[in-house]
Amino acid sequence: MKKLIWLLAGLSLLLLTPLSLAQTEVTPVEAMETGNRSYEAGQFPEAVAIYQSIIAAGIQDSALYFNLGNAYFKEGDVGRAILNYRRAQRLDPRDAETRTNLAIARLQTLDRLDKADDNAFANLVELAEEWLTLREAAILALLLWLLVSACLIVAILVEPLRRYSLWAAGVIGFFLIIGLASMASRTYQESTAPEAVVVAEEIDVTSGPGNAEQYVVEFNLHSGAEVRITESRPDWRRVALPGNDFQGWVPASAIELVAMK
């Protein structure tokens, strides 16, 4: 169980936001402690309910989603476990425990959806996405831009250092391009094809926005499958598998967005 000392300290700032738990008014700190005790006692449905109530109060934290993912995993709900590990990863992409537990949960899925092979530059862009939040990537891009500008200024003003300054500007500029490409790719994907996870036990993926009696069943997906939403209709979503080779329609209730509302 992940330690949440620092999280509890942060939650203490939110004491004015009470939660209703078991017919009594409690603070987020008390709710978190109760959730942790329920988890440690093996009362996973109770832990899930408590963690969800904290999230419903407006608290977003990677450790909270991590623990919620653990509770769902213990319940045998692989889909919602992966969903919450992914949410924890969005907030803290470099956390080793989240990465490990996500990998373990993915091994429990029935669908093996491997990503298509990309070129070296695309892999670097993806690596940047996996290790930096969008905010961190923006800050890093700004710092790299300032460094490139400083190197160019030195190259113009100090002739003996021009060669080294231009070389440094080139190297830093390369990483700046990767960072900008990562930010552009992430922003574009989230606005046009947001990530989602299948939370239903099994669903038919049909050729149109309707059930198997109305359209052809293209294939099936199971709990924990990770997809992207490419189109939305009332109560239906068109999803694409990695590589966009397979697409089809599923009920909106069968999937949940990775992005937190």
Residue, then its C-alpha position, 0 to 999 in steps of 0.5 A: m500500500k502506497k504511503l500517503i503521508w505527503l498527500l494527507a498533509g496536502l489534504s489538510l488544506l481542504l478541511l473546509t470541504p466535508l465529505s459525507l461518510a457513513q452518515t457522518e461529516v468527515t474531512p478528506v484526511e479522515a476519509m483517506e485514513t478510513g479508506n486505507r484501513s478498509y483496504e488493509a482489512g480486505q474490505f475493497p468495495e468499501a475502500v473503493a467507495i471512500y476513494q471515489s467520494i474523495i475524488a468526487a469532492g474535487i481532489q485530484d492526486s496520483a496516489l489517490y488514483f493509484n490506491l483506487g486502482n489497487a482496490y479495483f484490482k483486488e476486486g478483480d475489476v481489471g478495467r477500472a484498475i487500469l483506468n485509475y492507474r492510467r489516471a495516476q500516471r497522467l499526474d505522476p508519469r515517472d512513479a515506478e509503483t504505478r508503472t509496475n502495477l499498470a504493467i501487471a494489470r495489463l497482463q491480466t487483460l484478454d486483449r493483446l493490443d500492441k502498439a505499431d512500430d514507429n520510427a526513432f523520432a516518434n519513439l522519442v516523442e512517445l518517451a517524452e510523453e511517458w515521462l513528463t506531464l503536459r505542464e512539465a513539458a511546457i516548462l521544459a520547452l520554455l527553458l530549452w528555448l531560453l537556452v537556445s536563444a542564449c547560445l545564439i546570442v553568445a555565438i553572435l557576440v563572442e566570436p571565439l565561442r561561436r563554434y561551441s555555441l552553435w553546436a550547443a544550440g543545435v543539440i538543445g534545439f533538437f531536444l526542444i523540437i522533440g518537446l514541442a512535437s510531444m506537446a503538439s501530439r498530446t494536445y492534438q490526440e486529446s482533442t481529436a481522439p482521447e484515450a479511454v479504457v473498456v470497463a465492461e466485462e465484454i462488449d461487441v464492437t459493431s460496424g455502426p452506432g447500434n447493437a448486434e441486431q442492427y449492425v455487423v459485429e466486427f470484433n469483441l473487446h474485454s475489460g481493460a482494453e485501451v482505445r481511442i475515441t474517434e467519434s461520438r454519437p448519443d449513447w455510442r462511441r466509435v473507438a480505434l485500437p492502437g495503430n487505427d487498424f481496427q475501429g468500430w462502435v461501442p456503447a458509451s457506458a462500456i468505456e471511460l475516458v482516461a482524462m479526468k473531468 
